[in-house]
Amino acid sequence: MPSQTSDRPGPSSYAFLGPAGTFAHAATQALTGTAEATLVPHGSVTQAIDALRAGLVDGAVVPLENSVEGGVPATLDELAGSPTPLIIAAETFLPVVFDLLVRPGTTQDDVATIATHPHAEAQVRRYLLTELPGTTTALVGSTAAGAEAVRNGEYDAAVAPAVAGELYGLDSLEHDIADNPGAVTRFVLLTHPAPPPAPTGNDRTTLVAYLKHNRSGALLEILTEFSGRGVNLTRIESRPTKGSIGQYSFSIDCEGHIRDARVGDALTALHRLCAEVRYLGSYPRQDGQQSPVPAGRTDPEFTRAAAWLERIRSTGEA
Ligand SMILES: O=C(O)C(=O)C[C@]1(C(=O)O)C=C[C@@H](O)C=C1
């Protein structure tokens, strides 16, 4: 259970991409895991994050990346460019399995229009082309919003989680229709900046780096700061800064915690080299992978090396 992130009294409240029945809803339940928490649905990732910024909730759960479709631009851009800094307090990985949901009595031949979320459409595109040729797909705010719209008679079918079918009284024409079976989406719990939880020994740190100069080797330079300290990156992607064309920031996940010497050292090096480094949180890693610390890069080795340097500086002797 993540720590409460505001001084507001009473049970914690969390915004999520709604309505009820989205994958984001399941992720919010997994991340907040308490019957007392109030879960507040919002129509988009941006609105969920705005509710957090406005102090209406204690946290917001949003998708950050998907194993098939990659990063979620709305989330990455809100984190990179927002005037109110937010941080990631926790992550969870959710298997995403899509059903083709219809009103009871509808057959496959009756389906002319389909509603789903753009990320979901990208994961079932080939299935729709092959199994439902000639249909049109409307991109809506979420998978469950698509299911709700089918219930309301606006579309013939929705691509959504099975639970959305149960919630909106729909039948499943087919289960697990994804083009790439086994897809997973990573969701993160956002809060206002707070001291990071203590390192667990298996953590992840997220940041955004804005390069100082657009010149050859600038990206290599910052990558070298990580690799030289044995800090493995688990994700790096560029996003336009929204200024002039060709200007990009780099959204980065690395193994380790900001309190780990090797990570702290790499981040201070980036701070020297970059126009801006936005720290977005250190939190326990939840993908079942381990973050090994390479030899020569452990905290005690950093401490011994610093003491050695200090001895030389003060006494002239090693
Ligand atoms: O529409 C939903 O159910 C969501 O939770 C959003 C979302 C996404 O943004 O990627 C989450 C997981 C799936 O990959 C498809 C859609």
The ligand as a Tripos MOL2 file, in Angstrom:
@<TRIPOS>MOLECULE
LIG
   16    16     1     0     0
SMALL
NO_CHARGES

@<TRIPOS>ATOM
      1 O1         -8.6410    1.7630  -21.8730 O.co2     1 LIG1
      2 C1         -8.2180    1.1400  -20.8860 C.2       1 LIG1
      3 O2         -8.8030    0.1640  -20.3890 O.co2     1 LIG1
      4 C2         -6.9530    1.5640  -20.2880 C.2       1 LIG1
      5 O3         -6.7190    1.2780  -19.1320 O.2       1 LIG1
      6 C3         -5.9470    2.2780  -21.1580 C.3       1 LIG1
      7 C4         -4.9510    1.3740  -21.8730 C.3       1 LIG1
      8 C5         -3.7350    2.2110  -22.4140 C.2       1 LIG1
      9 O4         -3.6940    3.4220  -22.2980 O.co2     1 LIG1
     10 O5         -2.7990    1.5980  -22.9400 O.co2     1 LIG1
     11 C6         -4.4090    0.3860  -20.9270 C.2       1 LIG1
     12 C7         -4.0740   -0.8660  -21.2950 C.2       1 LIG1
     13 C8         -4.2730   -1.3780  -22.6760 C.3       1 LIG1
     14 O6         -3.0040   -1.4030  -23.2840 O.3       1 LIG1
     15 C9         -5.1730   -0.5080  -23.4590 C.2       1 LIG1
     16 C10        -5.5500    0.7040  -23.0360 C.2       1 LIG1
@<TRIPOS>BOND
     1     1     2 2
     2     2     3 1
     3     2     4 1
     4     4     5 2
     5     4     6 1
     6     6     7 1
     7     7     8 1
     8     7    11 1
     9     7    16 1
    10     8     9 2
    11     8    10 1
    12    11    12 2
    13    12    13 1
    14    13    14 1
    15    13    15 1
    16    15    16 2
@<TRIPOS>SUBSTRUCTURE
     1 LIG1         1 GROUP 0 **** ****
